[in-house]
């Protein structure tokens, strides 16, 4: 039973990592200020962004809580942009040219990740999507 649970967690982690890499790829495709030189750089950058979001982002969000409340949560985009800038400094082959490129990339990544994660369960399985249409016959 625990092997199955462990396998689901690993599969879920890998699928979410790939989703974040795809979101980063879409952001780089849309914005000229994000440059990815190789697929290895893409996956390493997605991994580093995941680590930064897991460990550093909660601390930064806590420290900037009053500003985040004042802006009704919009300052979170700035924090996400800062995480992208930090990842750009750490990962070779992943470049972020400027603050606004980072913030817009964070916005694009958030939207793409949200849309892709709608179809993925917590265990990492792709959920069935049912499209219901209403047919009218006259």
Rosetta blueprint (number, residue, H / E / L):
1 X L
2 X H
3 X H
4 X H
5 X H
6 X H
7 X H
8 X H
9 X H
10 X H
11 X H
12 X H
13 X H
14 X H
15 X H
16 X H
17 X H
18 X H
19 X H
20 X H
21 X H
22 X H
23 X H
24 X H
25 X H
26 X H
27 X H
28 X H
29 X H
30 X H
31 X L
32 X L
33 X L
34 X E
35 X E
36 X E
37 X L
38 X L
39 X H
40 X H
41 X H
42 X H
43 X H
44 X H
45 X H
46 X H
47 X H
48 X H
49 X H
50 X H
51 X H
52 X H
53 X H
54 X H
55 X H
56 X L
57 X H
58 X H
59 X H
60 X H
61 X H
62 X H
63 X H
64 X L
65 X H
66 X H
67 X H
68 X H
69 X H
70 X H
71 X L
72 X L
73 X L
74 X L
75 X H
76 X H
77 X H
78 X H
79 X H
80 X H
81 X H
82 X H
83 X H
84 X H
85 X H
86 X H
87 X H
88 X H
89 X H
90 X H
91 X L
92 X L
93 X L
94 X E
95 X E
96 X E
97 X L
98 X L
99 X H
100 X H
101 X H
102 X H
103 X H
104 X H
105 X H
106 X H
107 X H
108 X H
109 X H
110 X H
111 X H
112 X H
113 X H
114 X H
115 X H
116 X H
117 X H
118 X L
119 X L
120 X E
121 X L
122 X L
123 X L
124 X L
125 X L
126 X E
127 X L
128 X L
129 X L
130 X L
131 X L
132 X L
133 X L
134 X L
135 X L
136 X L
137 X L
138 X L
